[in-house]
């Protein structure tokens, strides 16, 4: 279930994301110790890295991995602390993995490679594989851990860090809007002729883009629906501020934009993190250049190109995506073979972004939908 630990919306989402006291009750003691110390974003690395090292010594690898993930979250991409925390997160993930067979792969891409994992979830794989990727700040290892909630879904699951994500970003690969390119590279390398595809968070936009241009995708899942990048920047701003921001972008008022966004980031750790991460994944070097780039990141005009079966999720209290976007995306998918929507609620402990708080419920719904739509594939 989702816990409102601090009253700070972003802090609470990340605390629920990286710690799972339902799986290990001893985590509650660590939370009681660390939460009073988390006053600013700068407190996360020293607090969580100390706890992560303590858990490593105790051999609690899965817990240590989550703590290292929390330690990494607010750190700048090019910092030594980020590299240390990400290395710890990945090292402890593999040390603590006790799930199905897991194959580590490297997919050639743009003169470098994309890290991928293939998880064997059943003895026989008659169903189409599921291709899974994240969005704004994800890692393959984190999503692999979440897939335990999916259970034996009777299909291989392939997870990858695309350019701009996870380890691929740390290799210098920035994120393209043309997401069909990394998807195509993975499908080519693994010789996959047909698959379902699922994108999480910003991946909800990326999966629709990929489905529009990659015919090997037969079904698409957006967890959650994500219409445009600007929504995540504006959703917690006063409406007048959001309108003003978009007007300044339209006017190309670069100096004013740099000053305004910098002021917002200086007094709001959520905005500061969004700015820091977005600059990194897009490879832009200023707030105004970033905002000019983000205008392109939208599903506008792509809906009619999607012809697959589509599953769209939304959380009624998503802090990054307005709930109204769910109906809008569904309406724009005019040529989809079918469109299924689901809104998750507080009562289900799944109202937050990507259903953090009740992943088993959400992933169970994905599994059921995949089984149902599998039966009517040509």
C-alpha positions in Angstrom: 0.0 0.0 0.0 1.0 3.6 -0.5 2.4 5.4 2.6 2.3 9.2 3.0 5.4 9.4 5.0 6.3 13.1 4.8 3.5 15.0 3.2 6.0 16.0 0.4 4.5 14.6 -2.8 7.7 13.7 -4.6 9.6 12.5 -1.5 6.7 10.2 -0.6 6.5 8.7 -4.2 10.2 7.9 -4.1 10.1 6.5 -0.6 7.4 4.1 -1.7 9.2 3.3 -4.9 12.6 2.4 -3.4 11.5 0.8 0.0 9.0 -2.0 0.4 8.3 -2.7 4.1 5.5 -5.1 3.1 8.3 -7.4 1.7 10.7 -6.9 4.6 9.2 -5.5 7.9 12.7 -4.5 9.1 12.6 -1.7 6.5 10.1 0.1 8.8 12.9 0.7 11.4 15.2 2.2 8.7 12.4 4.5 7.5 11.7 5.7 11.1 15.4 6.5 11.3 15.9 8.2 8.0 12.7 10.1 7.3 13.3 12.8 9.9 16.7 13.5 8.3 15.2 14.0 4.8 14.7 17.8 4.9 16.1 18.6 1.4 17.0 16.7 -1.7 20.7 17.0 -0.7 20.0 14.8 2.3 19.1 11.8 0.3 22.5 10.6 -0.8 24.3 10.7 2.6 21.3 9.2 4.5 20.5 6.4 2.1 24.0 5.5 1.2 24.8 4.9 4.8 21.8 2.6 5.2 22.6 0.9 2.0 26.2 0.0 3.1 24.8 -1.2 6.4 22.4 -3.5 4.6 25.2 -4.8 2.3 27.3 -5.8 5.2 24.3 -7.7 6.6 23.8 -9.5 3.3 20.4 -7.9 2.7 21.1 -7.4 -1.0 17.6 -6.6 -2.3 17.0 -4.0 0.4 20.4 -2.5 -0.1 19.7 -2.2 -3.9 16.6 -0.2 -3.2 18.4 2.1 -0.8 21.2 2.7 -3.3 18.5 3.6 -5.8 17.1 6.2 -3.3 20.6 7.5 -2.7 21.1 8.0 -6.5 17.8 9.7 -7.2 18.6 13.4 -6.7 22.3 13.2 -7.6 23.6 14.9 -10.8 24.4 12.6 -13.7 28.1 13.5 -13.9 28.7 13.3 -10.1 30.9 10.7 -8.4 28.0 10.1 -5.9 25.7 9.2 -8.7 28.1 6.7 -10.2 28.7 5.2 -6.7 25.0 4.9 -6.0 24.1 3.5 -9.4 26.9 0.9 -9.2 25.7 -0.1 -5.7 22.1 -0.3 -6.9 23.0 -2.6 -9.8 25.5 -4.7 -7.9 23.1 -5.4 -5.0 20.3 -6.1 -7.4 22.1 -8.9 -9.1 23.5 -10.2 -5.8 20.0 -10.4 -4.4 18.1 -11.7 -7.5 16.2 -14.8 -6.7 13.6 -14.8 -9.5 13.4 -16.7 -12.8 16.3 -17.1 -15.2 17.7 -13.8 -16.1 19.9 -13.2 -19.2 22.0 -10.0 -19.5 22.4 -8.7 -23.0 24.0 -5.8 -24.9 22.2 -4.5 -28.0 24.3 -2.6 -30.5 23.0 1.0 -31.0 24.5 4.2 -32.4 28.1 3.2 -31.9 27.5 2.1 -28.4 25.1 -0.4 -26.9 21.8 -0.6 -24.9 21.8 -2.9 -21.8 18.9 -5.4 -21.8 17.6 -8.2 -19.7 15.6 -11.2 -20.9 13.6 -12.9 -18.1 12.4 -16.5 -18.7 9.1 -16.6 -17.0 7.8 -20.0 -18.0 9.2 -23.4 -19.1 7.5 -23.0 -22.5 6.9 -19.7 -24.3 4.0 -20.1 -26.7 2.9 -16.5 -26.1 4.4 -13.4 -27.7 7.2 -11.9 -25.6 6.6 -8.6 -23.7 9.0 -5.8 -24.4 9.3 -3.4 -21.4 10.9 -0.1 -21.0 10.7 2.9 -18.6 10.8 6.6 -19.1 12.3 9.6 -17.4 14.5 8.0 -14.8 14.3 4.3 -15.0 16.7 1.3 -14.9 16.3 -2.2 -16.3 17.1 -3.7 -12.9 14.4 -1.8 -11.1 11.7 -2.9 -13.6 13.0 -6.4 -13.4 12.4 -6.3 -9.7 8.9 -5.0 -10.2 8.1 -7.8 -12.6 7.9 -10.3 -9.7 4.5 -8.8 -9.2 3.6 -10.0 -12.8 4.2 -13.6 -11.8 4.5 -16.4 -14.4 2.8 -14.7 -17.3 3.7 -17.5 -19.8 6.0 -15.3 -21.9 9.5 -14.1 -22.0 9.9 -10.5 -20.9 12.6 -8.3 -22.4 13.6 -5.1 -20.6 16.0 -2.5 -21.9 17.5 0.8 -21.1 16.9 2.9 -24.1 19.0 6.0 -25.0 18.5 8.6 -22.3 17.6 6.0 -19.7 19.5 4.2 -16.9 22.9 2.8 -17.9 22.5 3.9 -21.5 22.3 7.5 -20.4 25.5 7.1 -18.3 27.2 5.9 -21.5 26.4 9.3 -23.1 23.3 8.2 -25.2 20.6 10.9 -25.1 16.9 10.2 -25.7 15.3 10.5 -29.1 11.6 11.1 -29.6 11.8 8.5 -32.5 11.5 5.7 -30.0 10.9 3.2 -32.7 14.6 3.3 -33.5 15.9 1.8 -30.2 12.8 -0.6 -30.1 13.7 -1.7 -33.6 17.3 -2.3 -32.6 16.3 -4.5 -29.7 13.8 -6.5 -31.8 16.5 -6.9 -34.6 19.2 -8.0 -32.2 17.0 -10.6 -30.4 15.3 -11.7 -33.7 11.8 -10.9 -32.3 9.2 -10.9 -35.1 6.2 -10.0 -33.0 5.7 -8.7 -29.4 3.6 -6.7 -27.0 5.2 -3.5 -25.8 4.8 -1.8 -22.5 6.1 1.6 -21.4 6.2 2.9 -17.9 5.9 6.6 -16.9 7.3 8.7 -19.8 7.4 5.3 -21.5 3.6 5.7 -21.8 4.3 8.3 -24.5 7.3 6.4 -26.0 5.3 3.2 -26.4 2.6 4.9 -28.4 5.3 6.5 -30.6 6.9 3.1 -31.2 3.6 1.4 -31.9 2.8 4.1 -34.5 5.9 3.2 -36.6 7.1 -0.3 -35.6 4.8 -3.0 -37.1 6.3 -5.8 -35.1 4.5 -4.4 -32.0 1.1 -6.1 -31.9 -0.2 -4.6 -28.6 0.8 -1.6 -26.5 0.4 -0.8 -22.8 0.9 2.7 -21.3 1.5 2.5 -17.6 0.6 5.3 -17.2 -0.8 7.2 -20.1 1.5 10.2 -20.9 0.4 12.7 -23.5 3.2 15.4 -23.5 6.3 16.3 -21.5 5.1 19.8 -20.7 2.4 18.3 -18.5 4.9 17.1 -16.0 6.4 20.5 -15.7 3.1 22.4 -15.5 0.9 20.1 -13.4 1.8 21.6 -10.0 2.2 25.2 -11.2 -0.6 27.7 -11.0 -2.6 27.7 -14.2 -1.5 31.3 -15.0 2.2 30.3 -14.6 1.8 27.4 -17.0 0.1 29.5 -19.6 2.8 32.1 -19.2 5.5 29.5 -19.6 4.1 28.2 -22.8 3.6 31.8 -24.1 7.3 32.5 -23.4 8.3 29.3 -25.3 6.1 30.4 -28.2 7.8 33.8 -28.2 11.3 32.3 -27.9 12.0 34.5 -25.0 15.2 32.6 -24.1 16.6 35.0 -21.4 13.3 35.4 -19.6 12.7 31.6 -19.7 16.2 30.9 -18.3 15.6 33.3 -15.4 12.0 32.1 -14.7 12.8 28.4 -14.7 15.9 28.9 -12.6 13.9 30.8 -10.0 11.3 28.0 -9.9 14.0 25.4 -9.5 15.8 27.3 -6.7 12.7 27.2 -4.5 11.2 23.8 -5.5 13.2 20.5 -5.3 10.7 18.8 -7.5 11.1 21.3 -10.3 14.9 21.3 -9.7 15.0 17.5 -10.2 12.8 17.6 -13.3 15.1 20.3 -14.8 18.3 18.4 -13.9 17.0 15.1 -15.3 15.4 16.6 -18.4 18.6 18.5 -19.3 20.6 15.2 -19.0 18.3 12.9 -21.0 17.8 15.4 -23.8 21.4 16.6 -24.0 20.4 20.3 -23.9 22.4 22.8 -22.0 20.0 25.5 -20.8 16.4 25.8 -19.6 15.3 27.6 -22.8 16.9 25.0 -25.1 15.3 22.3 -23.1 11.8 23.8 -23.3 12.1 24.4 -27.0 13.0 20.7 -27.4 10.2 19.5 -25.1 7.5 21.1 -27.3 8.2 18.3 -29.7 7.5 15.6 -27.1 3.8 15.0 -27.6 1.4 12.4 -29.0 -0.4 15.1 -31.0 -1.1 13.8 -34.5 0.2 10.3 -33.8 -3.1 8.8 -32.5 -4.4 7.8 -36.0 -1.2 5.9 -36.7 -1.6 3.4 -33.8 -3.5 0.4 -35.1 -2.8 -2.1 -32.3 -4.8 -3.2 -29.3 -4.0 -0.7 -26.6 -4.3 -0.7 -22.8 -4.1 2.7 -21.1 -3.7 3.2 -17.3 -4.1 6.3 -15.2 -3.8 7.1 -11.5 -6.4 9.5 -10.1 -3.7 11.3 -8.1 -0.8 11.1 -10.6 1.6 14.0 -9.8 3.0 14.1 -13.3 0.1 13.4 -15.7 -3.3 15.1 -15.6 -6.1 12.5 -15.4 -7.9 14.3 -18.2 -5.2 13.0 -20.6 -6.6 9.4 -20.4 -9.8 10.2 -22.2 -8.0 12.4 -24.7 -5.5 9.7 -25.7 -8.3 7.2 -26.0 -10.3 9.5 -28.2 -7.3 10.2 -30.5 -6.6 6.4 -31.0 -9.2 6.4 -33.8 -7.7 3.5 -35.7 -6.6 1.3 -32.8 -7.9 -2.3 -33.0 -9.2 -1.8 -29.4 -8.7 0.6 -26.6 -9.1 -0.4 -22.9 -8.8 2.1 -20.1 -8.4 1.8 -16.4 -8.3 4.4 -13.6 -6.7 3.3 -10.4 -7.9 4.9 -7.1 -6.9 5.7 -3.6 -9.1 2.9 -2.3 -6.9 0.5 -4.3 -3.7 2.1 -3.0 -2.8 2.6 -6.7 -3.7 6.2 -7.4 -0.1 7.4 -7.7 2.1 7.6 -10.7 2.7 4.1 -12.2 0.5 2.6 -9.4 3.4 2.8 -6.9 1.8 1.4 -3.8 0.0 -1.5 -5.5 2.0 -2.8 -8.4 0.6 -6.4 -8.0 -2.9 -5.0 -8.8 -1.7 -3.1 -11.9 0.6 -5.7 -13.3 -2.1 -8.3 -12.7 -4.4 -6.2 -14.9 -1.7 -6.2 -17.6 -1.3 -9.9 -17.4 -5.1 -10.5 -17.7 -5.3 -8.1 -20.7 -2.4 -9.7 -22.4 -4.0 -13.1 -22.0 -7.4 -11.8 -23.3 -6.0 -10.0 -26.3 -3.6 -12.9 -27.2 -6.7 -15.0 -28.1 -7.7 -12.7 -30.9 -4.4 -12.0 -32.5 -4.2 -12.9 -36.2 
